[in-house]
Amino acid sequence: MLTVGLTGGIGAGKSEVSRLLVACGAVLIDADRIAREVVAPGTPGLAAVVDAFGADVLAADGSLDRPKLGSIVFSDPAKLAVLNSIVHPLVGARSHELEEAAPDDAVVVHDVPLLAENGLAPRYDVVIVVDASPETQLDRLVRLRGMTEEDARARMAAQATREQRRAIADVVIDNDVPLADLERRVKDVWAELTRGAHGTERAERASEE
């Protein structure tokens, strides 16, 4: 098994890269999706969030009002740290369960938005950073996700810098390019990853003999 940490700033196009890697054959563990699952209605995670931030962060149906919570935490580092202290351990535990369930010869891609911020790079055999210019990120967040420019800039500022992410990268995928170029780059990276996975598998077998 080869474990890959995939990260990138908000709006950099990490989700598109993860989709392409899955199409190549990767097993994807999506931290964002798990983060939603662990604060679903009725979970201990949601109860802890409400204890920390109040019932105002709940929507009318009892689910977490993510935009409301985001508006609270992304402009206040201390409140963001509180939220992370609740959610991250739950996400980590579930991610570990899913990794353990993957085939022995799999390339397991962990899609982790805050990989750099939380010092998680040593957990993975390979770290891939999807990189885009701040101008591209801002354009995508405003034009494609409907954020206000102020909200988009606050989300970007709450994350690691472009330089901090690139500093932990084993592989950088440039996503300031047309989709066809991105697809070619991801296929090249996949070829390298599968060679690495086979090498890891051979090394594990040798250590057992």
C-alpha positions in Angstrom: 0.0 0.0 0.0 1.1 3.5 -0.8 -0.4 6.3 1.2 -0.7 9.7 -0.5 -1.6 13.0 1.1 -3.3 15.3 -1.3 -3.8 19.0 -0.4 -4.1 22.4 -1.9 -5.5 25.8 -1.1 -9.3 26.4 -1.3 -10.2 27.0 -4.9 -6.9 25.4 -6.2 -8.8 22.5 -7.8 -7.9 19.7 -5.5 -11.2 18.0 -5.9 -10.7 17.8 -9.7 -7.3 16.2 -9.1 -8.8 13.7 -6.7 -11.5 12.8 -9.2 -8.9 12.2 -11.8 -6.8 10.0 -9.5 -9.9 7.9 -8.6 -10.5 7.5 -12.4 -7.0 6.1 -12.6 -7.6 3.6 -9.8 -6.9 5.3 -6.5 -8.8 4.6 -3.3 -9.9 8.0 -2.1 -10.4 9.0 1.5 -12.0 12.5 1.5 -11.4 14.4 4.7 -14.0 17.0 3.8 -16.7 14.4 3.3 -15.8 12.6 6.5 -15.8 16.0 8.3 -19.5 16.3 7.3 -20.3 12.8 8.4 -18.9 13.2 11.9 -21.1 16.3 12.6 -24.2 14.9 11.0 -27.4 15.1 13.1 -27.4 12.8 16.1 -23.6 12.4 16.2 -21.4 13.2 19.3 -19.5 15.5 16.9 -22.4 17.8 16.3 -23.3 17.8 20.0 -19.8 19.0 20.8 -20.0 21.7 18.1 -23.2 23.0 19.5 -21.8 23.0 23.0 -18.9 25.1 21.8 -20.7 27.5 19.5 -24.3 27.5 20.6 -27.6 26.4 18.9 -27.4 29.3 16.5 -25.1 27.2 14.3 -28.0 24.7 13.6 -30.2 24.9 10.6 -34.0 24.6 11.0 -33.8 20.9 10.3 -31.3 20.3 13.1 -28.3 19.9 10.8 -25.2 22.0 11.0 -25.5 25.4 9.3 -22.0 25.3 7.7 -22.1 28.8 6.2 -23.1 30.2 9.5 -20.4 28.3 11.4 -17.9 29.3 8.7 -18.7 33.0 9.1 -17.9 32.6 12.8 -14.7 30.7 12.7 -12.9 31.8 9.5 -12.5 35.3 10.8 -11.4 34.3 14.3 -8.3 32.0 14.6 -9.1 31.1 18.2 -12.7 29.9 17.3 -11.3 28.0 14.3 -8.9 26.2 16.6 -11.7 25.2 18.9 -13.7 23.8 15.9 -10.6 21.9 14.7 -10.0 20.4 18.1 -13.4 18.9 17.9 -13.6 17.7 14.3 -10.0 16.7 13.5 -9.7 13.8 15.9 -13.0 12.4 14.7 -11.9 12.7 11.1 -8.5 11.1 11.8 -10.1 8.1 13.5 -12.5 7.5 10.6 -9.8 8.0 8.0 -7.6 5.4 9.7 -10.5 2.9 9.6 -11.0 3.4 5.9 -7.3 3.1 5.2 -7.2 -0.2 7.1 -10.0 -1.5 4.9 -8.2 -0.8 1.6 -6.5 -3.6 -0.4 -2.9 -4.2 0.4 -1.7 -3.1 -3.0 -3.8 0.0 -3.2 -2.7 3.6 -3.7 -4.7 5.3 -1.0 -5.2 9.0 -1.5 -6.1 11.1 1.5 -7.7 14.3 0.3 -6.8 16.6 3.3 -7.4 20.4 2.9 -5.5 21.3 6.0 -2.6 18.9 5.7 0.1 21.6 5.8 -1.6 23.5 8.6 -1.8 20.5 10.9 1.7 19.2 10.2 0.4 15.9 8.7 2.9 15.4 5.9 5.0 12.8 7.8 1.9 10.5 7.9 2.1 9.8 4.2 4.5 8.1 1.9 4.0 10.9 -0.7 2.5 14.4 -0.4 0.9 16.0 -3.5 0.1 19.7 -3.5 -2.3 21.1 -6.1 -1.1 24.6 -6.7 -2.8 27.6 -8.3 -2.1 31.3 -8.1 -4.1 33.3 -5.5 -5.7 35.2 -8.4 -7.0 31.9 -9.8 -8.2 30.7 -6.4 -10.1 34.0 -5.8 -11.7 33.9 -9.2 -12.9 30.3 -8.8 -14.3 31.0 -5.3 -16.3 34.1 -6.4 -17.3 33.0 -9.9 -17.9 29.3 -9.4 -18.8 29.0 -5.7 -20.7 32.3 -5.4 -18.7 33.6 -2.4 -18.3 37.3 -1.8 -14.7 38.5 -2.4 -14.4 39.3 1.4 -15.5 35.8 2.4 -13.2 34.2 -0.2 -10.2 36.2 1.0 -10.9 35.3 4.6 -11.1 31.6 3.8 -7.8 31.8 1.9 -6.1 33.8 4.7 -7.1 31.2 7.2 -5.1 28.5 5.4 -1.4 27.9 4.9 0.4 30.1 2.4 1.2 28.9 -1.1 4.8 28.7 -0.1 4.1 26.7 3.1 2.2 24.1 1.1 4.8 23.8 -1.6 7.5 23.4 1.0 6.0 20.0 2.1 5.3 18.7 -1.4 6.9 15.7 -2.9 4.9 16.4 -6.1 3.4 19.7 -7.2 0.5 19.7 -9.7 0.1 23.1 -11.4 -3.6 23.8 -11.8 -3.3 27.2 -13.6 -3.7 25.2 -16.8 -6.4 23.9 -19.1 -8.2 20.7 -18.1 -6.5 18.7 -20.8 -3.1 19.6 -19.5 -4.1 18.8 -15.9 -5.4 15.4 -17.0 -2.0 14.6 -18.6 -0.1 15.7 -15.6 -2.3 13.6 -13.2 -1.8 10.5 -15.4 2.0 11.0 -15.3 1.8 11.3 -11.5 -0.3 8.2 -11.3 2.3 6.2 -13.2 4.9 7.3 -10.7 2.6 6.4 -7.8 1.8 3.0 -9.0 5.5 2.2 -9.4 6.0 3.4 -5.8 3.1 1.3 -4.6 4.6 -1.8 -6.2 8.0 -1.0 -4.7 6.5 -0.6 -1.2 4.7 -4.0 -1.6 7.9 -5.7 -2.6 9.8 -4.2 0.3 7.1 -5.3 2.8 7.2 -8.9 1.4 11.0 -8.9 1.6 10.9 -7.8 5.3 8.5 -10.6 6.1 10.7 -13.3 4.6 
